Structure formats: structure tokens, C-alpha cells
Amino acid sequence: MDSSGVIIIIALAVVFLAILGIGIWREKKRQEAFQALADEMGLTYAPGRNYSLPERYFFLNQLDKGDNRYVQHVFRGTYDGLPVMFFEYHYETSSTTSKGGRTVHHYYLSVFLTKVPGPAPELTIRPEGFFSKVAQALGYDDIDFESAEFSRKYCVRSKDKKFAYDICHPAAIEFLLSHPYADIEIEGNEMAIVQESGLDKLEIPANLILLTRFRRLWPDYLEGISA
């Protein structure tokens, strides 16, 4: 190998190490920021990867995707008088290139959880989008409500329509219309709000407010329900 080849290899190695070092530095700063937020809010914080939580919450549709599932940056504690847990969820998928190579795609979600009376039947409340409209065209209808605006903006699905109507009462519908991007799933004793991006310190308080305020709209007469 001539000297120019050696120089190129050294240059590539330096660039790789620099990128790696920047990534490590950014992650360290992110952990420090999360720890400071946890201390401020009176929550516990664990930055490391946890592979057991995805298995525990696999019944939630958003946590039953792809391979190599794990969570990281796990917060636990009480917020606005309610038990909460939130974390960054990772999964991956793979695809094959035209030349036969394999490409791995990584995805990150932010998941916010609190407890509900139950066990409750599965209920999903998601913003209406392209794929939900395609599903409806294929016969997977969502539940319609008296509020045409709500039915237009949200796709609500549950095998138990009465439960869906109980949860999506007028006050809850009004609340959700003021938060048009809420992605909510209820099942068992859990209520989850999912955001299709990694955990962001600046967005945590707003998501916790959304989670706990919607939880407080749970009708009193549904205490002790059974699926």
C-alpha cells in the first residue's frame, strides 16, 4: 500500500473516532440533562438499556413492533398525584438492498404510562391519517361519534364500543380536540401516550400534562370494570 492509501485510512479512522467521540459526549450531556429534570420533578431516572420492560408491555400495539426491542432513559415516580413511568423505546427493522445487502433501520418512540382501573378492554385513540383511511377502505372501520370534527380528526378503535363511548365522553372529546396529535392506547391497567420520536427533555412536561389530565377525565362509574 502506498503512502496516499495509508493517509486515507488514517484520515478515515480519525473521522470515525471524532464522530464516535461526539456521539458519546452528546449522550453524556443528554443523561445529565435527564437526571437534572428527574431531580427537579422528584422522579427516579435510569439511563441504561432495559430489555424486560418491552416484554412486560408487549400487549400495547406500539411496543410490539420490530426486533431488538429495548427501552432506555426510564423515569418513574408520581406526577400530579398519579403514578407515571416514561421512557424512550427502541426497535429495529431490516430491508434488503437491490444488491442483496442488508440495511438495518432504527426507530425511537417516547412512551408515557399511567395506571387506570381495570382490566380495561383495548382502546386506541389516534390521529386520523393516511394508513387509518386505507384500513377503513379495507373494512377496518373506526368508531364514529356525534362530534363530526372529532370523528374526522381521530381514529378510535375498540371491540367494546360502549367502553369507547364511555371514555370518549363530551368533555374528553373537547380535551382531545384541543390536543389534535394525541396518540393514546388503553388496555389492562395501563394508559399510554406514544410520540413517534425519541425522548426530548423539552417535550416531557407537556406529554405528562396530556397524560395525567386525560387520565383524570376517566368516568368514576368505570371503577372496577372488567374486560
KEBA-810705 format. One record per residue: x, y, z of N, C-alpha, C in turn. Coordinates in steps of 0.05 Angstrom, whole numbers, padded with zeros to 5 digits, always signed. Example, Ala and Ser with C-alpha at 12.3 -4.5 7.8 and 13.67 -1.06 7.14 Angstrom:
+00264-00114+00156+00246-00090+00156+00264-00066+00156;+00257-00045+00142+00273-00021+00143+00258+00001+00157;
//
This chain:
+00017-00024+00000+00000+00000+00000+00018+00025+00000;+00012+00044-00018+00028+00068-00019+00021+00087+00003;+00037+00109+00005+00033+00128+00027+00006+00142+00025;-00005+00147+00001-00031+00160-00001-00053+00143+00010;-00051+00116+00006-00071+00098+00017-00070+00097+00047;-00046+00098+00058-00043+00099+00087-00056+00124+00099;-00050+00147+00085-00061+00172+00094-00091+00172+00094;-00103+00160+00073-00133+00159+00071-00144+00142+00094;-00131+00120+00100-00141+00102+00121-00139+00117+00148;-00116+00131+00153-00113+00146+00178-00134+00168+00180;-00139+00181+00158-00159+00203+00158-00187+00192+00164;-00194+00169+00152-00220+00157+00157-00222+00149+00186;-00200+00138+00198-00201+00129+00226-00204+00153+00244;-00191+00175+00238-00194+00200+00254-00222+00210+00253;-00234+00210+00229-00262+00219+00226-00281+00202+00242;-00277+00175+00240-00294+00156+00254-00292+00160+00285;-00267+00164+00295-00263+00167+00323-00275+00194+00332;-00274+00214+00315-00285+00240+00322-00315+00238+00324;-00328+00225+00304-00357+00221+00305-00366+00205+00329;-00350+00184+00335-00356+00167+00359-00354+00184+00384;-00333+00200+00386-00329+00217+00410-00351+00237+00413;-00360+00249+00391-00382+00269+00393-00408+00255+00402;-00413+00231+00392-00436+00216+00400-00436+00210+00429;-00413+00201+00440-00411+00195+00468-00415+00220+00485;-00403+00243+00476-00406+00268+00491-00435+00277+00491;-00449+00275+00468-00477+00283+00467-00494+00266+00485;-00489+00240+00486-00505+00222+00502-00500+00228+00532;-00475+00234+00539-00469+00241+00567-00484+00267+00575;-00484+00287+00557-00498+00311+00563-00528+00306+00565;-00538+00289+00548-00567+00282+00549-00574+00269+00576;-00558+00250+00585-00563+00237+00610-00562+00257+00633;-00543+00275+00632-00541+00296+00653-00566+00313+00654;-00576+00321+00630-00600+00337+00628-00624+00322+00639;-00626+00296+00632-00649+00280+00642-00647+00276+00672;-00623+00272+00682-00620+00268+00711-00628+00294+00726;-00621+00317+00715-00628+00343+00727-00658+00346+00727;-00671+00339+00705-00700+00341+00703-00714+00322+00723;-00703+00297+00726-00714+00278+00745-00712+00289+00773;-00689+00300+00780-00685+00312+00807-00705+00334+00812;-00709+00351+00792-00727+00374+00794-00756+00365+00798;-00763+00343+00785-00791+00333+00786-00795+00313+00808;-00774+00305+00822-00777+00285+00843-00782+00257+00832;-00770+00251+00809-00772+00224+00797-00746+00209+00797;-00747+00183+00795-00723+00167+00792-00716+00165+00762;-00691+00162+00756-00682+00161+00728-00661+00140+00725;-00664+00122+00705-00644+00102+00698-00638+00104+00668;-00613+00111+00661-00607+00116+00633-00603+00091+00616;-00594+00069+00629-00586+00045+00614-00609+00030+00600;-00600+00012+00582-00620-00003+00567-00634-00024+00585;-00660-00027+00580-00676-00046+00595-00692-00063+00575;-00686-00089+00575-00700-00106+00555-00725-00120+00567;-00729-00118+00593-00752-00131+00605-00778-00115+00602;-00776-00089+00602-00800-00072+00600-00815-00076+00574;-00802-00078+00551-00817-00084+00526-00832-00110+00528;-00820-00130+00541-00835-00156+00545-00859-00153+00563;-00856-00136+00583-00877-00131+00603-00901-00117+00590;-00895-00099+00571-00916-00082+00559-00921-00089+00529;-00915-00114+00522-00917-00122+00494-00946-00121+00484;-00965-00122+00502-00994-00121+00494-01001-00094+00482;-00985-00073+00487-00990-00047+00475-00980-00048+00446;-00997-00041+00427-00991-00044+00399-00965-00030+00391;-00960-00007+00402-00937+00008+00395-00911-00004+00405;-00913-00021+00425-00890-00034+00437-00887-00063+00428;-00901-00070+00406-00900-00097+00395-00891-00096+00366;-00870-00080+00361-00860-00076+00334-00831-00084+00331;-00823-00094+00308-00796-00099+00301-00780-00117+00319;-00754-00115+00318-00736-00132+00333-00717-00115+00350;-00701-00129+00367-00682-00115+00385-00696-00093+00400;-00717-00100+00414-00733-00081+00429-00720-00076+00456;-00717-00051+00463-00708-00044+00490-00717-00015+00496;-00717-00009+00521-00722+00019+00529-00698+00030+00543;-00696+00056+00543-00674+00070+00557-00684+00096+00567;-00669+00109+00585-00677+00134+00597-00705+00131+00610;-00706+00113+00630-00731+00107+00643-00735+00124+00668;-00758+00139+00668-00766+00155+00691-00789+00141+00705;-00789+00142+00731-00811+00132+00747-00817+00150+00770;-00843+00150+00778-00850+00166+00802-00879+00175+00801;-00884+00197+00813-00911+00208+00815-00912+00236+00803;-00932+00241+00787-00935+00268+00775-00964+00276+00777;-00969+00299+00788-00996+00309+00792-01013+00289+00808;-01001+00276+00827-01015+00257+00844-01020+00230+00831;-01010+00225+00807-01014+00199+00793-00988+00185+00788;-00988+00158+00790-00964+00143+00784-00957+00144+00754;-00933+00150+00747-00925+00152+00719-00898+00138+00715;-00895+00130+00690-00869+00119+00681-00867+00128+00652;-00844+00137+00644-00840+00143+00615-00811+00137+00608;-00807+00132+00582-00781+00123+00572-00779+00126+00542;-00755+00122+00532-00751+00121+00503-00750+00092+00495;-00765+00085+00475-00768+00058+00465-00754+00055+00438;-00739+00034+00435-00724+00028+00410-00733+00002+00398;-00736+00001+00372-00739-00024+00357-00726-00020+00330;-00721-00042+00317-00709-00040+00290-00721-00060+00271;-00720-00052+00246-00728-00069+00224-00705-00071+00204;-00707-00089+00185-00686-00091+00165-00698-00094+00137;-00682-00086+00117-00691-00089+00089-00667-00098+00073;-00673-00109+00050-00652-00119+00032-00649-00100+00008;-00624-00093+00002-00619-00075-00020-00620-00090-00046;-00620-00076-00068-00621-00088-00094-00597-00106-00100;-00575-00101-00085-00551-00117-00089-00549-00139-00069;-00570-00143-00053-00570-00165-00034-00560-00158-00007;-00552-00134-00003-00542-00126+00024-00566-00122+00043;-00559-00120+00069-00579-00117+00090-00576-00090+00103;-00597-00075+00105-00597-00049+00118-00615-00050+00142;-00604-00041+00165-00620-00041+00190-00630-00012+00194;-00656-00011+00201-00669+00015+00206-00676+00017+00236;-00668+00038+00249-00673+00041+00278-00695+00062+00282;-00713+00056+00301-00736+00074+00307-00737+00079+00337;-00744+00103+00344-00746+00110+00372-00773+00123+00378;-00786+00115+00399-00812+00126+00408-00809+00137+00436;-00826+00156+00443-00828+00165+00471-00854+00154+00482;-00853+00140+00504-00877+00127+00515-00881+00137+00544;-00906+00146+00549-00914+00156+00575-00937+00139+00586;-00934+00128+00610-00953+00109+00621-00964+00118+00648;-00989+00112+00653-01001+00115+00679-01021+00092+00683;-01030+00089+00708-01049+00067+00714-01078+00076+00710;-01095+00056+00703-01123+00061+00702-01138+00038+00716;-01163+00042+00724-01178+00020+00735-01182-00002+00713;-01183-00026+00721-01186-00047+00701-01190-00074+00713;-01185-00094+00696-01173-00093+00670-01193-00081+00649;-01182-00063+00632-01198-00050+00612-01194-00063+00585;-01214-00063+00568-01211-00073+00541-01193-00055+00525;-01182-00065+00504-01164-00049+00487-01179-00026+00473;-01167-00003+00475-01179+00021+00462-01156+00038+00451;-01157+00045+00425-01137+00062+00414-01150+00088+00404;-01137+00110+00409-01147+00136+00401-01123+00149+00387;-01124+00151+00360-01101+00161+00345-01109+00181+00325;-01092+00200+00319-01099+00220+00298-01105+00206+00272;-01126+00215+00258-01133+00204+00232-01110+00210+00213;-01103+00189+00198-01081+00192+00178-01085+00175+00154;-01065+00175+00137-01067+00160+00112-01072+00131+00116;-01057+00118+00135-01059+00089+00138-01085+00081+00151;-01096+00098+00169-01122+00092+00181-01144+00094+00160;-01141+00113+00141-01161+00115+00120-01160+00091+00101;-01135+00081+00096-01132+00057+00080-01145+00033+00094;-01141+00031+00120-01152+00009+00136-01183+00010+00135;-01194+00034+00136-01223+00037+00134-01233+00028+00107;-01218+00034+00086-01226+00026+00059-01225-00004+00056;-01209-00017+00073-01207-00046+00072-01226-00060+00091;-01243-00044+00104-01263-00055+00122-01258-00053+00151;-01235-00041+00159-01229-00038+00187-01239-00011+00197;-01265-00010+00202-01278+00015+00209-01271+00024+00237;-01269+00051+00240-01266+00061+00267-01293+00068+00278;-01294+00078+00302-01319+00084+00316-01326+00113+00311;-01351+00118+00302-01360+00145+00297-01373+00157+00322;-01370+00183+00325-01382+00198+00348-01400+00220+00338;-01416+00231+00356-01434+00252+00348-01419+00277+00338;-01395+00281+00349-01378+00303+00341-01365+00296+00314;-01374+00308+00293-01363+00303+00266-01334+00312+00265;-01327+00333+00279-01300+00343+00279-01281+00322+00292;-01291+00311+00315-01274+00291+00329-01271+00266+00311;-01292+00257+00299-01291+00233+00282-01273+00238+00258;-01271+00263+00249-01254+00269+00226-01225+00271+00234;-01220+00279+00258-01192+00283+00267-01180+00259+00281;-01197+00242+00292-01187+00219+00307-01198+00193+00297;-01181+00173+00298-01189+00145+00292-01191+00130+00318;-01215+00122+00326-01219+00108+00351-01227+00079+00346;-01213+00060+00358-01219+00032+00353-01220+00017+00379;-01240-00001+00382-01243-00019+00405-01264-00039+00398;-01260-00064+00408-01280-00084+00405-01304-00079+00423;-01300-00062+00443-01321-00055+00462-01329-00026+00456;-01349-00022+00439-01358+00005+00432-01368+00021+00456;-01382+00007+00474-01393+00021+00497-01370+00033+00513;-01349+00018+00517-01325+00028+00531-01314+00052+00517;-01312+00051+00491-01301+00073+00475-01318+00098+00479;-01345+00095+00479-01362+00118+00483-01360+00128+00512;-01356+00110+00531-01353+00118+00559-01328+00135+00562;-01306+00127+00550-01281+00141+00553-01281+00167+00537;-01292+00166+00513-01294+00190+00496-01320+00205+00500;-01325+00213+00524-01349+00229+00531-01344+00258+00522;-01364+00275+00523-01362+00302+00512-01338+00318+00522;-01333+00317+00548-01310+00332+00560-01284+00321+00549;-01282+00294+00547-01257+00282+00537-01253+00289+00507;-01275+00289+00492-01273+00297+00464-01264+00325+00461;-01275+00343+00477-01266+00371+00476-01237+00374+00483;-01228+00358+00502-01200+00359+00510-01182+00349+00487;-01190+00327+00475-01174+00316+00453-01173+00334+00429;-01195+00348+00424-01195+00366+00401-01176+00390+00406;-01170+00395+00431-01151+00416+00437-01122+00406+00437;-01119+00379+00434-01093+00366+00432-01095+00347+00408;-01095+00357+00383-01102+00341+00360-01081+00319+00352;-01059+00318+00366-01039+00298+00358-01035+00277+00380;-01053+00275+00398-01051+00255+00420-01054+00227+00408;-01036+00209+00416-01037+00181+00408-01039+00164+00433;-01063+00154+00438-01069+00141+00464-01077+00112+00460;-01068+00095+00478-01076+00067+00479-01082+00059+00508;-01105+00046+00511-01113+00036+00538-01117+00006+00536;-01106-00008+00555-01111-00037+00556-01102-00047+00584;-01117-00067+00594-01109-00077+00621-01112-00056+00642;-01090-00050+00656-01090-00029+00676-01071-00006+00667;-01067-00003+00641-01048+00017+00632-01061+00036+00612;-01053+00061+00614-01058+00081+00594-01032+00091+00584;-01028+00091+00557-01003+00100+00546-01008+00122+00525;-00990+00142+00526-00988+00162+00505-00962+00158+00491;-00962+00156+00465-00938+00150+00449-00933+00173+00429;-00907+00180+00428-00898+00200+00409-00877+00188+00391;-00880+00191+00365-00862+00178+00346-00836+00193+00342;-00822+00196+00364-00795+00208+00364-00782+00202+00391;-00756+00205+00392-00742+00199+00416-00749+00218+00438;-00742+00211+00463-00749+00227+00486-00734+00253+00485;-00749+00275+00488-00739+00302+00487-00745+00316+00514;-00725+00326+00527-00729+00339+00553-00749+00361+00552;-00749+00376+00531-00767+00399+00529-00796+00391+00525;-00801+00366+00515-00828+00357+00509-00840+00340+00532;-00824+00333+00551-00833+00315+00573-00855+00328+00589;-00853+00352+00599-00874+00364+00615-00901+00365+00601;-00901+00373+00575-00926+00375+00560-00939+00347+00557;-00923+00327+00553-00935+00300+00550-00945+00289+00576;-00932+00296+00598-00942+00287+00624-00968+00301+00631;-00970+00327+00624-00995+00341+00628-01018+00329+00612;-01012+00323+00587-01032+00310+00569-01041+00283+00581;-01021+00267+00590-01027+00240+00601-01045+00243+00626;-01036+00259+00645-01050+00260+00671-01077+00274+00669;-01079+00294+00653-01105+00308+00650-01126+00290+00636;-01117+00275+00616-01136+00257+00603-01143+00234+00622;-01124+00225+00638-01130+00204+00658-01151+00214+00678;-01150+00239+00686-01169+00250+00705-01197+00253+00693;-01199+00250+00667-01226+00251+00654-01239+00223+00654;-01226+00204+00665-01237+00176+00667-01262+00177+00684;-01285+00167+00673-01310+00168+00689-01309+00152+00714;-01320+00163+00736-01319+00149+00762-01334+00123+00761;-01355+00121+00744-01371+00096+00744-01357+00073+00730;-01333+00078+00719-01318+00056+00706-01298+00044+00726;-01298+00053+00751-01281+00040+00771-01289+00010+00773;-01269-00007+00773-01274-00036+00776-01286-00049+00752;-01281-00038+00727-01291-00051+00703-01276-00076+00698;-01288-00093+00682-01274-00118+00674-01277-00121+00644;-01256-00132+00632-01255-00134+00603-01273-00157+00594;
//
